Amino acid sequence: MNIVADRTACFREYLAAFKNIVGELYVFTDEETLDNCAKDETENLYFLPDIVIKPRTAEEISEVMKICNAHKIPVTPRGAGTGLSGGALAHNGGVVISFQRMNSILEIDENNLQVTTEPGVITQVLQNAVKEKGLFYPPDPSSYGSCFIGGNVAENSGGPKAVKYGVVKDYVLNLQIVLPTGEIIWTGANVLKNSTGYNLTQLIVGSEGTLGLVTKIVLKLIPHPKYDLLMLVPFNDLEKAGAAVSAIFRAGYTPSALELVEANALKIVSRFVDSSSVKIDDDVAAHIIIEVDGNDMDVLMKEMEAIATVLADYDCGEIYFADDAQQKAELWKLRRSVAEAVKIDGYTIEEDTVVPRAALPKLIKGIKALSVQYDFEVVCYGHAGDGNLHVRIKKEGCVYSLNNEKIIPALKALFILIKSLGGTISGEHGIGLIQKEFIPIMFDEITLNIMRGIKKTFDPNNILNAGKIFDLQ
């Protein structure tokens, strides 16, 4: 008997039932499929599931969950595998339910500015489909070209445009979910206002697949802006770049995107994508990417000029304005490729920190001090407009952080700093596996026990994504 067969032997009696539900072609125990589902984009973590099931309908998932709940088989929901906290990894083995086949946009309601979609639709595909109707779904994580909308709901994803338009929770109106016990429910209604009972919809958003399996999603849309302008601003001081971010908003301007990229990260990604579009002088510490959008080009031009005036007080360098769509696309390509590039360069440990905007300079200063104290290299980048700074760490002998005593003291110190600044330890990537150890820094035991009670109510046998966010006691 080979290794895979040995691992699945204890589930063999259930294989026939699973195949009868979803079809023989969509239940997998082969090494290649299990290997593909054993990892995501989280550090270098690897956990083999025993079975991968690819259902097509909520009803199929319901029947699978009834079997798994009755026999206490661990279940891990999985989207595109682009997550950064280990939320889609089957660290308890058991069954992975993949949403790959649930990939249809069911309805674009132009009258009510809504879209109903299945969870396996790629975010960019959905955005392009509604854009053809003149509509806009703004949340756009860096992996938007490959991540699934269902995963975005699970993590309450954001992205560059969150600073103006908000994150996924601001667009989800209603969800169809399959409970861990197999029942199918809708969490709300397809309306813009709803004060009827507890808000189960928003409870599910950001719950990291621990409370239910999302099978249909109703999203609010808005009209698509006609124009956008983009500029790149260099700074020779990283803290001043952080301070400039808050100054823009205090002056009364809200860009549609405001991204900070440390110079070292930009150098790495420029090599990675073989781009020379951004000149990085030796005295440059960071760049800020600023975008404004709207329906009146004259207004946008004046807004950009006013923002440039604000930045002059923070010793910025010569401002580069993107002249056309190609130059804008090149800048966004660089920004969206940063995470992948720095990971390949050895910065494999990523923290998803978020603080109030005005605290960014103190956060940046504190991170640099911790890198000296705990002997690690670090690059910072992220959604500075909403205080969400991604911290990428490279430390010899530490390719991952999970249960790694060489790096845990440094991370604890980082998260204590973040809390002292009024922030929290994840803005959009979730807690999953890798942040679970640190969640008591943010919450007292009373709060955690309330969360555990919610988990037990939805999932009495603790089979669905168990051990993510926190452990049940």
Secondary structure as GFF3:
##gff-version 3
##sequence-region A 1 473
A	DSSP	alpha_helix	3	8	.	.	.	ID=ss1
A	DSSP	three_ten_helix	9	11	.	.	.	ID=ss2
A	DSSP	alpha_helix	12	22	.	.	.	ID=ss3
A	DSSP	three_ten_helix	24	26	.	.	.	ID=ss4
A	DSSP	beta_strand	27	28	.	.	.	ID=ss5
A	DSSP	alpha_helix	31	36	.	.	.	ID=ss6
A	DSSP	beta_strand	51	53	.	.	.	ID=ss7
A	DSSP	alpha_helix	58	71	.	.	.	ID=ss8
A	DSSP	beta_strand	75	78	.	.	.	ID=ss9
A	DSSP	beta_strand	95	98	.	.	.	ID=ss10
A	DSSP	beta_strand	105	109	.	.	.	ID=ss11
A	DSSP	beta_strand	114	117	.	.	.	ID=ss12
A	DSSP	alpha_helix	123	131	.	.	.	ID=ss13
A	DSSP	beta_strand	135	136	.	.	.	ID=ss14
A	DSSP	alpha_helix	149	155	.	.	.	ID=ss15
A	DSSP	alpha_helix	162	165	.	.	.	ID=ss16
A	DSSP	three_ten_helix	168	170	.	.	.	ID=ss17
A	DSSP	beta_strand	172	178	.	.	.	ID=ss18
A	DSSP	beta_strand	184	186	.	.	.	ID=ss19
A	DSSP	alpha_helix	200	204	.	.	.	ID=ss20
A	DSSP	beta_strand	213	220	.	.	.	ID=ss21
A	DSSP	beta_strand	222	223	.	.	.	ID=ss22
A	DSSP	beta_strand	227	235	.	.	.	ID=ss23
A	DSSP	alpha_helix	238	250	.	.	.	ID=ss24
A	DSSP	beta_strand	257	262	.	.	.	ID=ss25
A	DSSP	alpha_helix	263	272	.	.	.	ID=ss26
A	DSSP	beta_strand	286	294	.	.	.	ID=ss27
A	DSSP	alpha_helix	297	312	.	.	.	ID=ss28
A	DSSP	beta_strand	320	321	.	.	.	ID=ss29
A	DSSP	alpha_helix	325	344	.	.	.	ID=ss30
A	DSSP	beta_strand	349	354	.	.	.	ID=ss31
A	DSSP	three_ten_helix	357	359	.	.	.	ID=ss32
A	DSSP	alpha_helix	360	373	.	.	.	ID=ss33
A	DSSP	beta_strand	377	383	.	.	.	ID=ss34
A	DSSP	three_ten_helix	384	386	.	.	.	ID=ss35
A	DSSP	beta_strand	388	394	.	.	.	ID=ss36
A	DSSP	alpha_helix	408	420	.	.	.	ID=ss37
A	DSSP	three_ten_helix	436	438	.	.	.	ID=ss38
A	DSSP	alpha_helix	439	442	.	.	.	ID=ss39
A	DSSP	alpha_helix	445	458	.	.	.	ID=ss40
###
